[in-house]
Amino acid sequence: MRTVEKKMWLVLSCFLLLMGILARPASAVEARSKTEVQQEIDEYVKKTMSANHIQGAALAIVHNDEVFYTQGYGAISEGRDINGGTPFPIASLSKSFTALAVLQLADKGLIELDAPYVSYFPDLAPKDERVRDITVRDLLNQTSGLNDKVNPDMTRSSPYQSLQQVNESLNAVQLANDPGATYSYHNPNYQYLALLVETMSGQNFSDYLEDHIFKPLGMRDTFNVSNTRQINENSAIPRGHYILLGHPVSQSEPSWFVDGPAGMISTADDMAKWMLAQYNGRLLTPELMEQYHTVGQKGPYGMGWLADEDEQGGRRISHSGILWTYKAEETIDLDQRLGIAMMFDSGLNAFVDYSAFVDGIAKIMKGEKAESPIVNSKNMETVMILLVLATIAWGIYRLYRIHRSKKAMTAGKMMVSLAGGLLPVLILLFLSPLATFIGAGRVLPWYGLWTAMSSLIIWLVVLSLVNITVMVCRLRLYYQVKKLKGITTSP
């Protein structure tokens, strides 16, 4: 009997142990109080914002089937704090909304994803016949064969004024690649899709979004604009900034036609509702919802999302949004049912890792330790300021040495010195193509380069001026010495 009892107790103990393991909290949110987690998140966000000279931001977190936290940081103006209802441009996060609109119409049988795009616009007469092979799916997956080099987006001399005008560009464009062959991120792909939504729904694109996405999800404060001028004119939206030598500089967003790929304005409260909709199946059939969140055939880009899957975290969708004075980040772990979105009142910057905000918050939500990146705007801008001052001091010292030595270089050393001295000038001249190479084919305008890396440009300009001044002094000394030698050796 004792043996039987022992066995029963052993089985019962194992059962209770197993139940205890299964009943363990799935995340830090359940292990600690909600208030503790939110407080840790606030501390991390404020610390990381301060380290990157960011003045204002809004955060949305959803966990399981509820809104876990929405919060604002900083102020719009004196006496007006940013909160969960403050509107921010979400830039390219808009693409996932545009893709959803297309899929909704496909769900109704009004759009065929693998049909040629031009079949919906019979008036188009493209010179490059390959344009006729671009499918709706190619546009969604960013595999249309178009890129910024052959079809300028941000660097057009005059911005587009309408979706119809964007569409007409297909008549003259020469594709960079065959449709479906290569992934290349290109904003106009989603402008063509916005026009397709208008054409097949019979509604203005903004009206369609309002009626079929924003209202059904209860996103009462989200809306769409066609041009960034409408952002500048809206006093409810925090003023955008860029960072100049460690100081946030307020600036109007440059004029840019953004209808379709980057025109939506939203709040933290509304973005929470949007993220919850990604795994509650309210807006699409399960089959199309799966396609919506699946990686593309030729790259990481699916349909308005970057999609990936790993062994530990499961399926994840994400997107970044970039304007010159605003930034947005969004990541949703579909299997873990954790979504995080942040919007900022500062734009693309070479020294700011915006994704670190979302990554750090995700760690806190999972009970891990989040540390602000060591490489941040404050540290790097300090380095750049010291570098500018050191370059000026080094230039003065070099000029002093040249003046005191009165000794000219040999012709060979002079040529080497000239070549080295012109290097920063060449970097400045070719900064745009260098940025395009680093940025996977995106062609940036000069004002974009300035807002993204103004401190680096200032240093390159100072270094170029110092080098040119030194070269002029050396050349002048070289010819003076040469002339003097000529006089002394003449009969």
Secondary structure in CASP SS format (residue, H / E / C, confidence):
PFRMAT SS
TARGET T0000
AUTHOR 0000-0000-0000
METHOD secondary structure of the structure
MODEL  1
M C 1.00
R H 1.00
T H 1.00
V H 1.00
E H 1.00
K H 1.00
K H 1.00
M H 1.00
W H 1.00
L H 1.00
V H 1.00
L H 1.00
S H 1.00
C H 1.00
F H 1.00
L H 1.00
L H 1.00
L H 1.00
M H 1.00
G H 1.00
I H 1.00
L H 1.00
A C 1.00
R C 1.00
P C 1.00
A C 1.00
S C 1.00
A H 1.00
V H 1.00
E H 1.00
A H 1.00
R C 1.00
S C 1.00
K H 1.00
T H 1.00
E H 1.00
V H 1.00
Q H 1.00
Q H 1.00
E H 1.00
I H 1.00
D H 1.00
E H 1.00
Y H 1.00
V H 1.00
K H 1.00
K H 1.00
T H 1.00
M H 1.00
S H 1.00
A H 1.00
N C 1.00
H C 1.00
I C 1.00
Q C 1.00
G C 1.00
A E 1.00
A E 1.00
L E 1.00
A E 1.00
I E 1.00
V E 1.00
H E 1.00
N C 1.00
D C 1.00
E E 1.00
V E 1.00
F E 1.00
Y E 1.00
T E 1.00
Q E 1.00
G E 1.00
Y E 1.00
G C 1.00
A E 1.00
I E 1.00
S E 1.00
E C 1.00
G C 1.00
R E 1.00
D E 1.00
I C 1.00
N C 1.00
G C 1.00
G C 1.00
T C 1.00
P C 1.00
F E 1.00
P E 1.00
I C 1.00
A H 1.00
S H 1.00
L H 1.00
S H 1.00
K H 1.00
S H 1.00
F H 1.00
T H 1.00
A H 1.00
L H 1.00
A H 1.00
V H 1.00
L H 1.00
Q H 1.00
L H 1.00
A H 1.00
D H 1.00
K C 1.00
G C 1.00
L C 1.00
I C 1.00
E C 1.00
L C 1.00
D C 1.00
A C 1.00
P E 1.00
Y H 1.00
V H 1.00
S H 1.00
Y H 1.00
F C 1.00
P C 1.00
D C 1.00
L C 1.00
A C 1.00
P C 1.00
K C 1.00
D C 1.00
E H 1.00
R H 1.00
V H 1.00
R H 1.00
D H 1.00
I C 1.00
T E 1.00
V H 1.00
R H 1.00
D H 1.00
L H 1.00
L H 1.00
N H 1.00
Q C 1.00
T C 1.00
S C 1.00
G C 1.00
L C 1.00
N C 1.00
D C 1.00
K C 1.00
V C 1.00
N C 1.00
P C 1.00
D C 1.00
M C 1.00
T C 1.00
R C 1.00
S C 1.00
S C 1.00
P C 1.00
Y C 1.00
Q C 1.00
S C 1.00
L H 1.00
Q H 1.00
Q H 1.00
V H 1.00
N H 1.00
E H 1.00
S H 1.00
L H 1.00
N H 1.00
A C 1.00
V C 1.00
Q C 1.00
L C 1.00
A C 1.00
N C 1.00
D C 1.00
P C 1.00
G C 1.00
A C 1.00
T C 1.00
Y C 1.00
S C 1.00
Y C 1.00
H C 1.00
N C 1.00
P H 1.00
N H 1.00
Y H 1.00
Q H 1.00
Y H 1.00
L H 1.00
A H 1.00
L H 1.00
L H 1.00
V H 1.00
E H 1.00
T H 1.00
M H 1.00
S H 1.00
G C 1.00
Q C 1.00
N C 1.00
F H 1.00
S H 1.00
D H 1.00
Y H 1.00
L H 1.00
E H 1.00
D H 1.00
H H 1.00
I H 1.00
F H 1.00
K H 1.00
P H 1.00
L H 1.00
G C 1.00
M C 1.00
R C 1.00
D C 1.00
T C 1.00
F E 1.00
N E 1.00
V C 1.00
S C 1.00
N E 1.00
T C 1.00
R H 1.00
Q H 1.00
I H 1.00
N H 1.00
E C 1.00
N C 1.00
S C 1.00
A C 1.00
I C 1.00
P C 1.00
R C 1.00
G C 1.00
H E 1.00
Y E 1.00
I E 1.00
L E 1.00
L C 1.00
G C 1.00
H E 1.00
P E 1.00
V E 1.00
S E 1.00
Q C 1.00
S C 1.00
E C 1.00
P C 1.00
S C 1.00
W C 1.00
F E 1.00
V C 1.00
D C 1.00
G C 1.00
P C 1.00
A C 1.00
G C 1.00
M E 1.00
I E 1.00
S E 1.00
T C 1.00
A H 1.00
D H 1.00
D H 1.00
M H 1.00
A H 1.00
K H 1.00
W H 1.00
M H 1.00
L H 1.00
A C 1.00
Q C 1.00
Y C 1.00
N C 1.00
G C 1.00
R C 1.00
L C 1.00
L C 1.00
T C 1.00
P H 1.00
E H 1.00
L H 1.00
M H 1.00
E H 1.00
Q H 1.00
Y H 1.00
H C 1.00
T C 1.00
V C 1.00
G C 1.00
Q C 1.00
K C 1.00
G C 1.00
P C 1.00
Y E 1.00
G C 1.00
M C 1.00
G C 1.00
W C 1.00
L E 1.00
A E 1.00
D E 1.00
E E 1.00
D E 1.00
E C 1.00
Q C 1.00
G C 1.00
G E 1.00
R E 1.00
R E 1.00
I E 1.00
S E 1.00
H E 1.00
S E 1.00
G E 1.00
I E 1.00
L C 1.00
W C 1.00
T C 1.00
Y C 1.00
K E 1.00
A E 1.00
E E 1.00
E E 1.00
T E 1.00
I E 1.00
D E 1.00
L C 1.00
D C 1.00
Q C 1.00
R C 1.00
L E 1.00
G E 1.00
I E 1.00
A E 1.00
M E 1.00
M E 1.00
F E 1.00
D C 1.00
S E 1.00
G C 1.00
L C 1.00
N C 1.00
A C 1.00
F C 1.00
V C 1.00
D C 1.00
Y C 1.00
S H 1.00
A H 1.00
F H 1.00
V H 1.00
D H 1.00
G H 1.00
I H 1.00
A H 1.00
K H 1.00
I H 1.00
M H 1.00
K C 1.00
G C 1.00
E C 1.00
K C 1.00
A C 1.00
E C 1.00
S C 1.00
P C 1.00
I C 1.00
V C 1.00
N C 1.00
S H 1.00
K H 1.00
N H 1.00
M H 1.00
E H 1.00
T H 1.00
V H 1.00
M H 1.00
I H 1.00
L H 1.00
L H 1.00
V H 1.00
L H 1.00
A H 1.00
T H 1.00
I H 1.00
A H 1.00
W H 1.00
G H 1.00
I H 1.00
Y H 1.00
R H 1.00
L H 1.00
Y H 1.00
R H 1.00
I H 1.00
H H 1.00
R H 1.00
S H 1.00
K C 1.00
K C 1.00
A C 1.00
M C 1.00
T C 1.00
A H 1.00
G H 1.00
K H 1.00
M H 1.00
M H 1.00
V H 1.00
S H 1.00
L H 1.00
A H 1.00
G H 1.00
G H 1.00
L C 1.00
L H 1.00
P H 1.00
V H 1.00
L H 1.00
I H 1.00
L H 1.00
L H 1.00
F C 1.00
L H 1.00
S H 1.00
P H 1.00
L H 1.00
A H 1.00
T H 1.00
F H 1.00
I H 1.00
G C 1.00
A C 1.00
G C 1.00
R C 1.00
V C 1.00
L C 1.00
P C 1.00
W H 1.00
Y H 1.00
G H 1.00
L H 1.00
W H 1.00
T H 1.00
A H 1.00
M H 1.00
S H 1.00
S H 1.00
L H 1.00
I H 1.00
I H 1.00
W H 1.00
L H 1.00
V H 1.00
V H 1.00
L H 1.00
S H 1.00
L H 1.00
V H 1.00
N H 1.00
I H 1.00
T H 1.00
V H 1.00
M H 1.00
V H 1.00
C H 1.00
R H 1.00
L H 1.00
R H 1.00
L H 1.00
Y H 1.00
Y H 1.00
Q H 1.00
V H 1.00
K H 1.00
K H 1.00
L H 1.00
K H 1.00
G H 1.00
I H 1.00
T H 1.00
T H 1.00
S C 1.00
P C 1.00
END
